[in-house]
Amino acid sequence: MTYLGENIKKLGFGLMRLPQKDGVIDIEQTKQMVDMFLKAGFTYFDTAWAYEGSEEAIRQALVERYPRESYQLATKNAAWINCKTKEEATAQLQVSLERTKAKYFDFYLLHNLGEHRTKYFDDYDMWSWVQEQKKAGLVKHVGFSFHSTPEELEEILKAHPEMEFVQLQINYADWENPAVQSRACYEVARKYGKPVVIMEPVKGGMLATPPEAVDKILKEAEPDASAASWAVRFAADLEGIITVLSGMSNVEQMQDNLSYMKDFEGLTKSERETLAKAQKTLNEIPLIPCTTCNYCAKVCPMEIGISGSFTAMNYLTLYGSKEMAANQENWLVSGHGKKRANECIKCGKCEEVCPQHIKIRDELEKVSGVFCA
């Protein structure tokens, strides 16, 4: 039984983190990376209306230099970004077509569904609109990218069976992570027969430099393989995958990805065992045991972003990157309309309802010291 994208090679060029030179996208290096990618037999490129400079860059590096039928180009519509009317939301497609000069998009995604963002696509009936664009030949395949719970994903797929594919955050670190639930979301997509485009296989670069104990396991198994290669291969080994996006930022990253993905045919039993060992070790690192059930949020009089604060703190513990952890804290707390940890009044109501018996007040004080100082 065939599925959408089955014949596309399992590495996609994510265009969100293109190389920079003097603060702007380095077009010449991007051209070099595009040439390498296509020469190796890979054809899937992923950009978005919201990726600053990316659509214009791929016009210069790809569209103006190669026959249109020689690659697949995906872009995305973010109706929730500064759109007050349906007309403003739908205008993003024409902007993307103008920036890229691509004539049409092989894959068009409603971008970052989940939580409050889904409502914009519903209110503007973007679901019907995108089908009209497909009939008009401006897009070939329609789907959506998603960052939320498996339950919400199932609701969307039930309501919109016409969606042809789903883009999900999947990596070995988040496979059982209660804050992301990669495995559960993947299984929902499979249940509804939707092929998957994988994003964040290296978790924004974090799995390129995993915790020391995890890195040791990977190096012992394959001394010459990069840590990032293990992450991408884990994702590419899953069934029903259109492609695995890697946001490559320089020629060296492109060379590394091509070296192990050019002839990739799946993980061996030994490689799967190594990754399982790495996952086990990762899961044994002591973290705040928050499952993001958010019972605490329902009783907090100050509306503190408790689970988001804990997810950010766990990022810092696992990967040691304060910058990435701070970005998480900003997005998951302030970005979701919640108060920060330093506004906790220590009433203790949250601790009375926490199924994990977390000393929430003490943990929030630590979060405040790290992110709110």
Protein Blocks (a to p, Z undefined) as FASTA:
>chain_A
ZZehklpccbdcdfklgcceehiacfklmmmmmmmmmmnopabdcddfklghklmmmmmm
mmmmccfklpccdddddfkgopabfklmmmmmmmmmmmnonopafbdcdehiahjllmmm
mmnommmmmmmmmmnopafbdcddddddfklmmmmmmmmmmbmbdcddddfklmmgmklo
mmmmmmmmmmnopacddehklgnolmmmgcfklmmmmmmmmmmbcfklmmmmmmmmpghi
fbdcdddfbfklmmmmmmmmmmggbjcfklmmmmmmmmmmmmmpccdfbehlommmmmmm
nlpafklmmmmmmmmmmnopaklmmmmmmmmmmmnopacfklpgolommmmmmmnlpafk
lmmmmmmmmmmZZ
